[in-house]
Amino acid sequence: MAVTIELAIQKTHRFGSRESGDTAEVIERPGGGISVVLVDGQGHGAAAKLLSVQVAGRVVSLLNEGVRDGAAARAAHDFLFAMRGGRVSAALDILSVDLASSTLVITRNSEVPMVLRRNGEPRLVVESGGRIGIYRHTRPWVLEVGIEPGLAVVLVTDGVVAAGERWSRRFDLLTAVEGALARAPDAESTAEAVLHAALEADRGCPQDDMSVVVLRLRPGGAPQPVRRLRVDFPLPE
């Protein structure tokens, strides 16, 4: 069955900082399809950004060479562990639509929950291999499901799930995503709605870097497909 892949990423940095420690990279897969790599480096600011860029770059390079997602995640962990000796960690998520296998592949080394909607029912997914870079034998947690219309995945970094804690307000990720998926017509507006809810919980002053990745599969293709990528990158004042 023909589907259209919708992918959107929205992110912002911690209030008072000029740089986000989160990095998101999107690539086309050698065998067909698309992957997004989301890395949350330990800490904040320039040091965290450098860390997340290095890890994301390593994963992207391996995916471009045809390495499987799980193996790329393990290699990124080995790289970080060897480079920093277990003293620095990062959260890593790889989300892929693999046309070679006609599957959606989710590879996780993050302690932050994500949301998966399948058969019209969103659910919170907390399974993970744990953050990379700390323990020598860390492995990713991998979930693979068949491509089908209506599938949706929402990945976030810890700044989103922790939104509102400073003011004793609990941010409910599943409720926010469920509402956004129900109301928003596409991936871009879904990501915007989730990020807006998190910013609102933090009273407009995010206490940590925030990133939201939304993947939605909707029915229908095109006889001559045209792929589009849009980037909005406002600079700090």
PyRosetta script that sets phi, psi and omega in degrees:
from pyrosetta import init, pose_from_sequence

init()
pose = pose_from_sequence("MAVTIELAIQKTHRFGSRESGDTAEVIERPGGGISVVLVDGQGHGAAAKLLSVQVAGRVVSLLNEGVRDGAAARAAHDFLFAMRGGRVSAALDILSVDLASSTLVITRNSEVPMVLRRNGEPRLVVESGGRIGIYRHTRPWVLEVGIEPGLAVVLVTDGVVAAGERWSRRFDLLTAVEGALARAPDAESTAEAVLHAALEADRGCPQDDMSVVVLRLRPGGAPQPVRRLRVDFPLPE")
pose.set_psi(1, 134.2)
pose.set_omega(1, -178.5)
pose.set_phi(2, -72.2)
pose.set_psi(2, 137.9)
pose.set_omega(2, 176.1)
pose.set_phi(3, -134.7)
pose.set_psi(3, 160.0)
pose.set_omega(3, 172.2)
pose.set_phi(4, -114.5)
pose.set_psi(4, 129.5)
pose.set_omega(4, 179.7)
pose.set_phi(5, -87.7)
pose.set_psi(5, 125.0)
pose.set_omega(5, 173.7)
pose.set_phi(6, -113.5)
pose.set_psi(6, 126.6)
pose.set_omega(6, -179.9)
pose.set_phi(7, -132.8)
pose.set_psi(7, 131.4)
pose.set_omega(7, 178.6)
pose.set_phi(8, -139.5)
pose.set_psi(8, 143.5)
pose.set_omega(8, 177.4)
pose.set_phi(9, -129.8)
pose.set_psi(9, 130.0)
pose.set_omega(9, 173.3)
pose.set_phi(10, -131.5)
pose.set_psi(10, 136.9)
pose.set_omega(10, -177.2)
pose.set_phi(11, -151.2)
pose.set_psi(11, 156.5)
pose.set_omega(11, 175.4)
pose.set_phi(12, -149.4)
pose.set_psi(12, 161.7)
pose.set_omega(12, -177.0)
pose.set_phi(13, -98.1)
pose.set_psi(13, 167.8)
pose.set_omega(13, 178.2)
pose.set_phi(14, -59.5)
pose.set_psi(14, 141.3)
pose.set_omega(14, 179.1)
pose.set_phi(15, -60.8)
pose.set_psi(15, 130.8)
pose.set_omega(15, -179.2)
pose.set_phi(16, 91.9)
pose.set_psi(16, -7.4)
pose.set_omega(16, 177.2)
pose.set_phi(17, -106.7)
pose.set_psi(17, 156.1)
pose.set_omega(17, 180.0)
pose.set_phi(18, -106.0)
pose.set_psi(18, 0.4)
pose.set_omega(18, -177.5)
pose.set_phi(19, -144.3)
pose.set_psi(19, 142.3)
pose.set_omega(19, 178.0)
pose.set_phi(20, -93.3)
pose.set_psi(20, 138.2)
pose.set_omega(20, 175.4)
pose.set_phi(21, -82.5)
pose.set_psi(21, -0.8)
pose.set_omega(21, 176.3)
pose.set_phi(22, -92.1)
pose.set_psi(22, 141.5)
pose.set_omega(22, 175.2)
pose.set_phi(23, -130.8)
pose.set_psi(23, 133.9)
pose.set_omega(23, 176.4)
pose.set_phi(24, -125.8)
pose.set_psi(24, 131.0)
pose.set_omega(24, 179.9)
pose.set_phi(25, -128.1)
pose.set_psi(25, 140.1)
pose.set_omega(25, 178.9)
pose.set_phi(26, -120.8)
pose.set_psi(26, 132.7)
pose.set_omega(26, 178.0)
pose.set_phi(27, -137.6)
pose.set_psi(27, 155.4)
pose.set_omega(27, 169.0)
pose.set_phi(28, -87.2)
pose.set_psi(28, 136.9)
pose.set_omega(28, -176.3)
pose.set_phi(29, -79.1)
pose.set_psi(29, 144.7)
pose.set_omega(29, -179.1)
pose.set_phi(30, -58.2)
pose.set_psi(30, -33.9)
pose.set_omega(30, -179.3)
pose.set_phi(31, -91.9)
pose.set_psi(31, 7.6)
pose.set_omega(31, -178.5)
pose.set_phi(32, 103.2)
pose.set_psi(32, 138.8)
pose.set_omega(32, -178.5)
pose.set_phi(33, 112.8)
pose.set_psi(33, -163.6)
pose.set_omega(33, -173.7)
pose.set_phi(34, -147.1)
pose.set_psi(34, 148.8)
pose.set_omega(34, 175.8)
pose.set_phi(35, -132.7)
pose.set_psi(35, 144.7)
pose.set_omega(35, 170.6)
pose.set_phi(36, -122.6)
pose.set_psi(36, 133.3)
pose.set_omega(36, 179.7)
pose.set_phi(37, -112.1)
pose.set_psi(37, 123.5)
pose.set_omega(37, -179.9)
pose.set_phi(38, -119.3)
pose.set_psi(38, 122.4)
pose.set_omega(38, -178.7)
pose.set_phi(39, -126.9)
pose.set_psi(39, 131.6)
pose.set_omega(39, 174.9)
pose.set_phi(40, -113.7)
pose.set_psi(40, 105.4)
pose.set_omega(40, -179.1)
pose.set_phi(41, -75.8)
pose.set_psi(41, 147.5)
pose.set_omega(41, 179.4)
pose.set_phi(42, -61.1)
pose.set_psi(42, 135.0)
pose.set_omega(42, 177.5)
pose.set_phi(43, 90.8)
pose.set_psi(43, -156.3)
pose.set_omega(43, -176.2)
pose.set_phi(44, -138.8)
pose.set_psi(44, 165.9)
pose.set_omega(44, 170.8)
pose.set_phi(45, 72.8)
pose.set_psi(45, -153.2)
pose.set_omega(45, -170.6)
pose.set_phi(46, -62.5)
pose.set_psi(46, -39.5)
pose.set_omega(46, -178.9)
pose.set_phi(47, -65.1)
pose.set_psi(47, -43.3)
pose.set_omega(47, 178.8)
pose.set_phi(48, -66.5)
pose.set_psi(48, -36.5)
pose.set_omega(48, 178.8)
pose.set_phi(49, -65.3)
pose.set_psi(49, -45.0)
pose.set_omega(49, 179.0)
pose.set_phi(50, -59.9)
pose.set_psi(50, -42.6)
pose.set_omega(50, 179.0)
pose.set_phi(51, -61.9)
pose.set_psi(51, -49.1)
pose.set_omega(51, -176.6)
pose.set_phi(52, -66.9)
pose.set_psi(52, -35.4)
pose.set_omega(52, 177.5)
pose.set_phi(53, -65.4)
pose.set_psi(53, -41.3)
pose.set_omega(53, 179.8)
pose.set_phi(54, -64.1)
pose.set_psi(54, -44.4)
pose.set_omega(54, -178.9)
pose.set_phi(55, -67.3)
pose.set_psi(55, -46.4)
pose.set_omega(55, 179.8)
pose.set_phi(56, -62.1)
pose.set_psi(56, -41.3)
pose.set_omega(56, 179.1)
pose.set_phi(57, -61.7)
pose.set_psi(57, -38.9)
pose.set_omega(57, 178.6)
pose.set_phi(58, -64.5)
pose.set_psi(58, -44.0)
pose.set_omega(58, -179.6)
pose.set_phi(59, -64.9)
pose.set_psi(59, -46.0)
pose.set_omega(59, -179.3)
pose.set_phi(60, -60.7)
pose.set_psi(60, -42.2)
pose.set_omega(60, 179.5)
pose.set_phi(61, -59.8)
pose.set_psi(61, -42.3)
pose.set_omega(61, -179.2)
pose.set_phi(62, -70.3)
pose.set_psi(62, -41.4)
pose.set_omega(62, 177.8)
pose.set_phi(63, -61.7)
pose.set_psi(63, -39.0)
pose.set_omega(63, 178.0)
pose.set_phi(64, -62.8)
pose.set_psi(64, -26.3)
pose.set_omega(64, 179.5)
pose.set_phi(65, -86.9)
pose.set_psi(65, 0.3)
pose.set_omega(65, 179.1)
pose.set_phi(66, 91.7)
pose.set_psi(66, 6.5)
pose.set_omega(66, 177.6)
pose.set_phi(67, -67.9)
pose.set_psi(67, 139.8)
pose.set_omega(67, 179.5)
pose.set_phi(68, -67.3)
pose.set_psi(68, 153.6)
pose.set_omega(68, -172.9)
pose.set_phi(69, -57.6)
pose.set_psi(69, -46.2)
pose.set_omega(69, -178.9)
pose.set_phi(70, -62.3)
pose.set_psi(70, -40.4)
pose.set_omega(70, 178.9)
pose.set_phi(71, -67.7)
pose.set_psi(71, -36.6)
pose.set_omega(71, 177.8)
pose.set_phi(72, -64.6)
pose.set_psi(72, -40.3)
pose.set_omega(72, 178.5)
pose.set_phi(73, -64.6)
pose.set_psi(73, -41.6)
pose.set_omega(73, 179.1)
pose.set_phi(74, -66.1)
pose.set_psi(74, -38.8)
pose.set_omega(74, 178.4)
pose.set_phi(75, -65.7)
pose.set_psi(75, -37.7)
pose.set_omega(75, 177.5)
pose.set_phi(76, -64.2)
pose.set_psi(76, -39.3)
pose.set_omega(76, 176.3)
pose.set_phi(77, -63.3)
pose.set_psi(77, -46.9)
pose.set_omega(77, -179.8)
pose.set_phi(78, -59.8)
pose.set_psi(78, -40.2)
pose.set_omega(78, 178.3)
pose.set_phi(79, -61.2)
pose.set_psi(79, -48.3)
pose.set_omega(79, -177.7)
pose.set_phi(80, -68.2)
pose.set_psi(80, -40.7)
pose.set_omega(80, 179.9)
pose.set_phi(81, -63.7)
pose.set_psi(81, -42.5)
pose.set_omega(81, 179.8)
pose.set_phi(82, -68.3)
pose.set_psi(82, -37.1)
pose.set_omega(82, -176.2)
pose.set_phi(83, -73.3)
pose.set_psi(83, -37.7)
pose.set_omega(83, -174.2)
pose.set_phi(84, -115.3)
pose.set_psi(84, 0.7)
pose.set_omega(84, 173.9)
pose.set_phi(85, 63.6)
pose.set_psi(85, 30.1)
pose.set_omega(85, 178.0)
pose.set_phi(86, 80.8)
pose.set_psi(86, 9.8)
pose.set_omega(86, -177.1)
pose.set_phi(87, -94.2)
pose.set_psi(87, -13.8)
pose.set_omega(87, -176.8)
pose.set_phi(88, -132.6)
pose.set_psi(88, 141.4)
pose.set_omega(88, -178.1)
pose.set_phi(89, -125.4)
pose.set_psi(89, 167.6)
pose.set_omega(89, 174.9)
pose.set_phi(90, -150.8)
pose.set_psi(90, 148.8)
pose.set_omega(90, 171.6)
pose.set_phi(91, -92.7)
pose.set_psi(91, 136.0)
pose.set_omega(91, -176.8)
pose.set_phi(92, -133.1)
pose.set_psi(92, 126.8)
pose.set_omega(92, 172.4)
pose.set_phi(93, -125.8)
pose.set_psi(93, 135.7)
pose.set_omega(93, 172.4)
pose.set_phi(94, -122.3)
pose.set_psi(94, 123.7)
pose.set_omega(94, -179.6)
pose.set_phi(95, -120.9)
pose.set_psi(95, 121.0)
pose.set_omega(95, -173.4)
pose.set_phi(96, -131.4)
pose.set_psi(96, 140.7)
pose.set_omega(96, 163.3)
pose.set_phi(97, -105.6)
pose.set_psi(97, 107.4)
pose.set_omega(97, -173.6)
pose.set_phi(98, -100.6)
pose.set_psi(98, 105.3)
pose.set_omega(98, -177.9)
pose.set_phi(99, -73.2)
pose.set_psi(99, -21.7)
pose.set_omega(99, 178.3)
pose.set_phi(100, -65.1)
pose.set_psi(100, -35.5)
pose.set_omega(100, -180.0)
pose.set_phi(101, -109.6)
pose.set_psi(101, -2.7)
pose.set_omega(101, -177.3)
pose.set_phi(102, 55.7)
pose.set_psi(102, 43.7)
pose.set_omega(102, -179.6)
pose.set_phi(103, -132.1)
pose.set_psi(103, 157.5)
pose.set_omega(103, 168.6)
pose.set_phi(104, -99.5)
pose.set_psi(104, 123.4)
pose.set_omega(104, -175.4)
pose.set_phi(105, -116.3)
pose.set_psi(105, 125.2)
pose.set_omega(105, 178.3)
pose.set_phi(106, -116.2)
pose.set_psi(106, 119.6)
pose.set_omega(106, -178.1)
pose.set_phi(107, -119.4)
pose.set_psi(107, 121.9)
pose.set_omega(107, -169.2)
pose.set_phi(108, -128.2)
pose.set_psi(108, 131.4)
pose.set_omega(108, 164.6)
pose.set_phi(109, -131.9)
pose.set_psi(109, 65.6)
pose.set_omega(109, -177.0)
pose.set_phi(110, -146.7)
pose.set_psi(110, 141.6)
pose.set_omega(110, 178.3)
pose.set_phi(111, -90.0)
pose.set_psi(111, 1.7)
pose.set_omega(111, -179.5)
pose.set_phi(112, -89.6)
pose.set_psi(112, 131.4)
pose.set_omega(112, 178.8)
pose.set_phi(113, -66.0)
pose.set_psi(113, 158.4)
pose.set_omega(113, 174.7)
pose.set_phi(114, -127.8)
pose.set_psi(114, 171.4)
pose.set_omega(114, 179.2)
pose.set_phi(115, -121.1)
pose.set_psi(115, 131.8)
pose.set_omega(115, 176.2)
pose.set_phi(116, -120.6)
pose.set_psi(116, 124.0)
pose.set_omega(116, 173.5)
pose.set_phi(117, -105.0)
pose.set_psi(117, 123.2)
pose.set_omega(117, 178.8)
pose.set_phi(118, -140.8)
pose.set_psi(118, 136.8)
pose.set_omega(118, -176.8)
pose.set_phi(119, 56.3)
pose.set_psi(119, 33.2)
pose.set_omega(119, 176.2)
pose.set_phi(120, 80.4)
pose.set_psi(120, 1.4)
pose.set_omega(120, -175.7)
pose.set_phi(121, -116.2)
pose.set_psi(121, 109.1)
pose.set_omega(121, 175.1)
pose.set_phi(122, -73.2)
pose.set_psi(122, 140.3)
pose.set_omega(122, 175.7)
pose.set_phi(123, -141.2)
pose.set_psi(123, 152.3)
pose.set_omega(123, 179.1)
pose.set_phi(124, -82.8)
pose.set_psi(124, 131.6)
pose.set_omega(124, 178.2)
pose.set_phi(125, -112.6)
pose.set_psi(125, 118.1)
pose.set_omega(125, -177.6)
pose.set_phi(126, -109.4)
pose.set_psi(126, -8.1)
pose.set_omega(126, -179.7)
pose.set_phi(127, -62.9)
pose.set_psi(127, 141.8)
pose.set_omega(127, -178.5)
pose.set_phi(128, -165.6)
pose.set_psi(128, 158.0)
pose.set_omega(128, 174.6)
pose.set_phi(129, -86.8)
pose.set_psi(129, 1.4)
pose.set_omega(129, -176.6)
pose.set_phi(130, 84.4)
pose.set_psi(130, 158.3)
pose.set_omega(130, -176.8)
pose.set_phi(131, -61.4)
pose.set_psi(131, 149.0)
pose.set_omega(131, 179.5)
pose.set_phi(132, -85.5)
pose.set_psi(132, 157.6)
pose.set_omega(132, 171.9)
pose.set_phi(133, 99.7)
pose.set_psi(133, -11.1)
pose.set_omega(133, -173.2)
pose.set_phi(134, -99.6)
pose.set_psi(134, -54.9)
pose.set_omega(134, -175.6)
pose.set_phi(135, -105.8)
pose.set_psi(135, 142.6)
pose.set_omega(135, -171.1)
pose.set_phi(136, -59.6)
pose.set_psi(136, -40.0)
pose.set_omega(136, -171.5)
pose.set_phi(137, -104.9)
pose.set_psi(137, 31.3)
pose.set_omega(137, 178.1)
pose.set_phi(138, -64.0)
pose.set_psi(138, 136.5)
pose.set_omega(138, 177.6)
pose.set_phi(139, -127.8)
pose.set_psi(139, 154.7)
pose.set_omega(139, 178.3)
pose.set_phi(140, -80.3)
pose.set_psi(140, 158.9)
pose.set_omega(140, 168.5)
pose.set_phi(141, -98.0)
pose.set_psi(141, 131.4)
pose.set_omega(141, -173.7)
pose.set_phi(142, -124.9)
pose.set_psi(142, 133.4)
pose.set_omega(142, 174.0)
pose.set_phi(143, -125.0)
pose.set_psi(143, 131.2)
pose.set_omega(143, 180.0)
pose.set_phi(144, -128.1)
pose.set_psi(144, 123.5)
pose.set_omega(144, 179.3)
pose.set_phi(145, -130.9)
pose.set_psi(145, 155.8)
pose.set_omega(145, -180.0)
pose.set_phi(146, -69.3)
pose.set_psi(146, 147.6)
pose.set_omega(146, 177.3)
pose.set_phi(147, -69.6)
pose.set_psi(147, 129.9)
pose.set_omega(147, 178.0)
pose.set_phi(148, -154.8)
pose.set_psi(148, 146.6)
pose.set_omega(148, 178.0)
pose.set_phi(149, -58.6)
pose.set_psi(149, 142.2)
pose.set_omega(149, 179.1)
pose.set_phi(150, 96.0)
pose.set_psi(150, -15.6)
pose.set_omega(150, 176.3)
pose.set_phi(151, -62.6)
pose.set_psi(151, 141.5)
pose.set_omega(151, 176.9)
pose.set_phi(152, -148.0)
pose.set_psi(152, 142.5)
pose.set_omega(152, 177.4)
pose.set_phi(153, -132.8)
pose.set_psi(153, 135.2)
pose.set_omega(153, 175.4)
pose.set_phi(154, -125.1)
pose.set_psi(154, 117.0)
pose.set_omega(154, 175.5)
pose.set_phi(155, -105.3)
pose.set_psi(155, 142.4)
pose.set_omega(155, 176.8)
pose.set_phi(156, -139.1)
pose.set_psi(156, 163.1)
pose.set_omega(156, 172.1)
pose.set_phi(157, -99.1)
pose.set_psi(157, 173.4)
pose.set_omega(157, -169.7)
pose.set_phi(158, -66.1)
pose.set_psi(158, -21.4)
pose.set_omega(158, 177.3)
pose.set_phi(159, -64.4)
pose.set_psi(159, -26.3)
pose.set_omega(159, 178.4)
pose.set_phi(160, -76.0)
pose.set_psi(160, -50.8)
pose.set_omega(160, -176.3)
pose.set_phi(161, -68.9)
pose.set_psi(161, -23.8)
pose.set_omega(161, 179.5)
pose.set_phi(162, -90.8)
pose.set_psi(162, 1.2)
pose.set_omega(162, -178.5)
pose.set_phi(163, -58.1)
pose.set_psi(163, 136.3)
pose.set_omega(163, 177.4)
pose.set_phi(164, 89.7)
pose.set_psi(164, -10.0)
pose.set_omega(164, -176.4)
pose.set_phi(165, -62.3)
pose.set_psi(165, -33.2)
pose.set_omega(165, -178.9)
pose.set_phi(166, -62.6)
pose.set_psi(166, -29.0)
pose.set_omega(166, -179.0)
pose.set_phi(167, -108.7)
pose.set_psi(167, 22.3)
pose.set_omega(167, 178.0)
pose.set_phi(168, 56.7)
pose.set_psi(168, 36.8)
pose.set_omega(168, 176.6)
pose.set_phi(169, -114.8)
pose.set_psi(169, 123.4)
pose.set_omega(169, -178.6)
pose.set_phi(170, -88.0)
pose.set_psi(170, 123.9)
pose.set_omega(170, 176.6)
pose.set_phi(171, -86.5)
pose.set_psi(171, 120.3)
pose.set_omega(171, -178.2)
pose.set_phi(172, -94.4)
pose.set_psi(172, 100.9)
pose.set_omega(172, -175.5)
pose.set_phi(173, -62.4)
pose.set_psi(173, -45.5)
pose.set_omega(173, -176.9)
pose.set_phi(174, -62.6)
pose.set_psi(174, -44.0)
pose.set_omega(174, 179.2)
pose.set_phi(175, -63.4)
pose.set_psi(175, -42.9)
pose.set_omega(175, -179.5)
pose.set_phi(176, -63.8)
pose.set_psi(176, -43.3)
pose.set_omega(176, -179.0)
pose.set_phi(177, -70.8)
pose.set_psi(177, -41.9)
pose.set_omega(177, -180.0)
pose.set_phi(178, -59.2)
pose.set_psi(178, -44.4)
pose.set_omega(178, 178.0)
pose.set_phi(179, -65.2)
pose.set_psi(179, -40.5)
pose.set_omega(179, -179.3)
pose.set_phi(180, -66.6)
pose.set_psi(180, -41.6)
pose.set_omega(180, 179.4)
pose.set_phi(181, -65.4)
pose.set_psi(181, -34.7)
pose.set_omega(181, -178.7)
pose.set_phi(182, -73.0)
pose.set_psi(182, -34.5)
pose.set_omega(182, -173.5)
pose.set_phi(183, -96.6)
pose.set_psi(183, -34.1)
pose.set_omega(183, -172.6)
pose.set_phi(184, -81.4)
pose.set_psi(184, 138.6)
pose.set_omega(184, -177.9)
pose.set_phi(185, -81.0)
pose.set_psi(185, -16.5)
pose.set_omega(185, -175.2)
pose.set_phi(186, -151.1)
pose.set_psi(186, 177.9)
pose.set_omega(186, -176.4)
pose.set_phi(187, -65.7)
pose.set_psi(187, -39.7)
pose.set_omega(187, -177.5)
pose.set_phi(188, -61.6)
pose.set_psi(188, -48.0)
pose.set_omega(188, -179.1)
pose.set_phi(189, -71.7)
pose.set_psi(189, -27.0)
pose.set_omega(189, 174.7)
pose.set_phi(190, -65.1)
pose.set_psi(190, -48.4)
pose.set_omega(190, 179.0)
pose.set_phi(191, -61.5)
pose.set_psi(191, -40.7)
pose.set_omega(191, 179.3)
pose.set_phi(192, -62.1)
pose.set_psi(192, -41.7)
pose.set_omega(192, -178.6)
pose.set_phi(193, -66.5)
pose.set_psi(193, -41.6)
pose.set_omega(193, -179.8)
pose.set_phi(194, -67.0)
pose.set_psi(194, -45.0)
pose.set_omega(194, 179.3)
pose.set_phi(195, -64.0)
pose.set_psi(195, -40.3)
pose.set_omega(195, 178.8)
pose.set_phi(196, -61.3)
pose.set_psi(196, -41.2)
pose.set_omega(196, 179.4)
pose.set_phi(197, -63.6)
pose.set_psi(197, -40.1)
pose.set_omega(197, 178.6)
pose.set_phi(198, -66.9)
pose.set_psi(198, -42.7)
pose.set_omega(198, 177.8)
pose.set_phi(199, -63.2)
pose.set_psi(199, -39.0)
pose.set_omega(199, 178.5)
pose.set_phi(200, -63.6)
pose.set_psi(200, -39.8)
pose.set_omega(200, 178.1)
pose.set_phi(201, -64.3)
pose.set_psi(201, -30.7)
pose.set_omega(201, 177.5)
pose.set_phi(202, -93.0)
pose.set_psi(202, 14.1)
pose.set_omega(202, 177.2)
pose.set_phi(203, 57.3)
pose.set_psi(203, 35.7)
pose.set_omega(203, 175.9)
pose.set_phi(204, 78.2)
pose.set_psi(204, 2.0)
pose.set_omega(204, -180.0)
pose.set_phi(205, -125.6)
pose.set_psi(205, 82.3)
pose.set_omega(205, -175.0)
pose.set_phi(206, -57.5)
pose.set_psi(206, 132.5)
pose.set_omega(206, -177.6)
pose.set_phi(207, -86.8)
pose.set_psi(207, -5.2)
pose.set_omega(207, 176.8)
pose.set_phi(208, -154.4)
pose.set_psi(208, 164.3)
pose.set_omega(208, 175.5)
pose.set_phi(209, -60.5)
pose.set_psi(209, 141.0)
pose.set_omega(209, -178.3)
pose.set_phi(210, -125.4)
pose.set_psi(210, 132.4)
pose.set_omega(210, 174.1)
pose.set_phi(211, -137.9)
pose.set_psi(211, 141.3)
pose.set_omega(211, 177.1)
pose.set_phi(212, -131.6)
pose.set_psi(212, 126.2)
pose.set_omega(212, 175.6)
pose.set_phi(213, -116.9)
pose.set_psi(213, 127.5)
pose.set_omega(213, -179.9)
pose.set_phi(214, -124.2)
pose.set_psi(214, 127.1)
pose.set_omega(214, 173.3)
pose.set_phi(215, -120.0)
pose.set_psi(215, 126.3)
pose.set_omega(215, 176.9)
pose.set_phi(216, -129.7)
pose.set_psi(216, 138.3)
pose.set_omega(216, 175.7)
pose.set_phi(217, -110.3)
pose.set_psi(217, 116.5)
pose.set_omega(217, 179.0)
pose.set_phi(218, -112.6)
pose.set_psi(218, 152.1)
pose.set_omega(218, -176.6)
pose.set_phi(219, -68.1)
pose.set_psi(219, 150.7)
pose.set_omega(219, 175.0)
pose.set_phi(220, 103.0)
pose.set_psi(220, 141.5)
pose.set_omega(220, 174.6)
pose.set_phi(221, -123.3)
pose.set_psi(221, -145.0)
pose.set_omega(221, 179.4)
pose.set_phi(222, -155.5)
pose.set_psi(222, 144.7)
pose.set_omega(222, 179.2)
pose.set_phi(223, -63.5)
pose.set_psi(223, -32.8)
pose.set_omega(223, 174.9)
pose.set_phi(224, -130.8)
pose.set_psi(224, 85.2)
pose.set_omega(224, -172.6)
pose.set_phi(225, -62.7)
pose.set_psi(225, 136.4)
pose.set_omega(225, 174.1)
pose.set_phi(226, -116.2)
pose.set_psi(226, 121.9)
pose.set_omega(226, -179.2)
pose.set_phi(227, -95.0)
pose.set_psi(227, 139.8)
pose.set_omega(227, -176.4)
pose.set_phi(228, -129.1)
pose.set_psi(228, 141.9)
pose.set_omega(228, 175.4)
pose.set_phi(229, -132.1)
pose.set_psi(229, 128.3)
pose.set_omega(229, -179.9)
pose.set_phi(230, -120.8)
pose.set_psi(230, 136.2)
pose.set_omega(230, 179.3)
pose.set_phi(231, -129.7)
pose.set_psi(231, 126.3)
pose.set_omega(231, 170.4)
pose.set_phi(232, -115.3)
pose.set_psi(232, 122.5)
pose.set_omega(232, -172.0)
pose.set_phi(233, -136.0)
pose.set_psi(233, 73.8)
pose.set_omega(233, 179.4)
pose.set_phi(234, -68.0)
pose.set_psi(234, 142.0)
pose.set_omega(234, 179.4)
pose.set_phi(235, -95.2)
pose.set_psi(235, 149.0)
pose.set_omega(235, 178.7)
pose.set_phi(236, -61.8)
pose.set_psi(236, 145.7)
pose.set_omega(236, 178.4)
pose.set_phi(237, -78.0)
pose.dump_pdb("model.pdb")
